[in-house]
Amino acid sequence: MRLIIKTLLLAGLFSSIAGIANANTRLLVNCFWPPQHYVCQSVLPTWLAEVEEATEGRVRGIIPPKSVAAPPEQLNSVEKGIADVAPQFNGLIQGRVTGPLVAMNPFIATTDAPAMSEALWETRNKFFPDEFDSVHLLSMWVITPAELYSQTDEPLNSMDDLVSRKIWALPGALAATMKKIGAGVVSGPAVQANEIISRGVVDAHIGLSPTAVRDFRVIPYTKSMTRFKDAIYSTSFSLIINKDKWMEISEQDRAAITELSGVKFARMAAQHWMEADQTALEEFKEAEIEIIDADPAFEAALREASSFVAENWIAKANEAGIDGQGAYDYYVKRVQELSK
């Protein structure tokens, strides 16, 4: 009898210890942007502070001072548990996911990043909720639109101008479009843009918002910006968490974190880009970067040249089991309805 009682007591003790361990989770939240970037300094810390408060300290997080993986490897790093949570630029995982790229089709963006982010989350919930199967998806968001920039004294305002240049382009839709029209293209992640642009390898660049031009320190190499009536392109990101780490958290705390993620995180993150764009444009004035409006004929020609991107995305989405046309039309409609 004593042995049985002792065994039961030990079992209870081990159960209590396990419960305590499961009730306290520390998340390693990676940030691949430079340490001074507002995603590392404000967006992720704000979310973590809210998570800690909502879970009464049971779930906390730390952001390492330096990224634990290169920008294209955020998803892999979370899958392997190198990081518990990380933002991932969706353009670098287009071989893995299709749905989130709907927001990256040409000429459907607006300057209202929170509206685009809410529209993307709604579209995800309606058309492709289960595409991230190796990790748990916490949120998605869309940033302020990319623009076209010249590094010479001659602004870019025609298709002939583009063809005559060697241009750095963000991977995906923009790089594919620039190649199709015959421009010389150097492509790579945004965080590597400075390395190419500052060395004079190219004489134009496309794919960075004004904020990114400032944050990646390419203002000194930029002479003018061509602004389109309908934004040429925007970028979407996903916030993901390791599946095992997610299940380590209690159901109650998972519910609290879910409430703080999704559209709430999406709009909060996107708002930072809108505010940062305003200050970046002020710095453009100080740097005497000329801002011109695209000639309507140029915009129409570039829109036509890039139409294959949306067609390809719709076809690929259909192959992935997504109603491609339905998702595309729904996203465009909601962006217009939500944008201010």
Secondary structure, DSSP 8 states (H G I E B T S, - for coil): -HHHHHHHHHHHHHHHHHHHHHH-EEEEB---S-TTSHIIIIIHHHHHHHHHHHTTTSEEEE--SS-SS-GGGHHHHHHTTS-SEEEEEGGGGTTT--GGGGGGSTT-B-S-HHHHHHHHHHHHHHH-TT---SSEEEEEEE-S-BEEEESSSS---SHHHHHTSEEEE-TTHHHHHHHHHT-EEEE--GGGHHHHHHTTS-SEEEEE-HHHHHHTT-GGG--EEEE-SSB-B--EEEEEE-HHHHHHS-HHHHHHHHHHSHHHHHHHHHHHHHHHHHHHHHHHHHTT-EEEE--HHHHHHHHHHTHHHHHHHHHHHHHTTS-HHHHHHHHHHHHHHH--
